[in-house]
Amino acid sequence: MIPAAIIFDFDGVIADSEVRANRTLAESLTAIGLPTTYEDCLRDYCGHNWQETERRIVARFGQPLPSDFREQHRARARERFAEGFAPVPGAPAFLDTLDARPRAIASSSSPDYIAMSLGRFGLGHHFGAHVYSADGWDRGKPFPDIYLAAAKGLGVDPANCLAIEDSPIGARAAIAAGMTVIGFCGAGHIVDRATHGEMLRRAGVHHVAMTFDEVTAFA
């Protein structure tokens, strides 16, 4: 079945940003006295919105974060991302093949960051107003809410949507929404693609794709 709409996660699917994002978070946490590695961040926080990430950090830290933590972290992130980052290889070309097929972004990242990144990549026209962010929501991924909101915004039954996700957290959200899910392993933070693919299969994805060329076969 050809899906009626395609819904994309953003970081690790459209933006090749997870290495920078997780290194920056590790630096920010270490700076406040919570020693954290890049690998810790990928394992514990990747895929979650800020609200859930903060809950997890506070549980590990044993005390509230400093009142200016998110502001300081965002400043550090802006500096790191200003050095330059790119779309995931193959993502722009794949978007060009979709013609008028409905598509959306369903992300845990902030709307401002997504808009900035799409503008930087010249990809904003592919999505228009159909960019959905769970930042600020109490229930982010792995709950299905953000994927259900994206399908509703597109006017498409979730059962007729294909979702593309790189994280098990996000994959579980799209599966819970009733979508067909591709586990994507083509971004720079995924070093061992075979192992990551198996992790996504255990999360319940219907297909695994190592590149956007492989996504095309399912889309």
Salt bridges, closest charged atoms under 4 A:
ASP9 OD1 - LYS141 NZ 2.97
GLU27 OE1 - ARG76 NE 3.94
GLU27 OE2 - ARG80 NH2 2.32
ASP40 OD1 - ARG43 NH2 3.28
ASP40 OD2 - ARG60 NH2 3.95
ASP44 OD1 - ARG43 NE 2.91
GLU52 OE1 - ARG55 NE 2.96
GLU52 OE2 - ARG56 NE 3.08
GLU83 OE1 - ARG20 NH1 3.37
ASP96 OD1 - HIS126 NE2 3.30
ASP135 OD1 - ARG70 NH2 3.04
ASP138 OD1 - ARG55 NH1 3.16
ASP145 OD1 - ARG139 NH2 2.90
GLU165 OE2 - LYS141 NZ 2.69
ASP166 OD2 - HIS189 NE2 3.08
GLU198 OE2 - ARG201 NH1 2.95
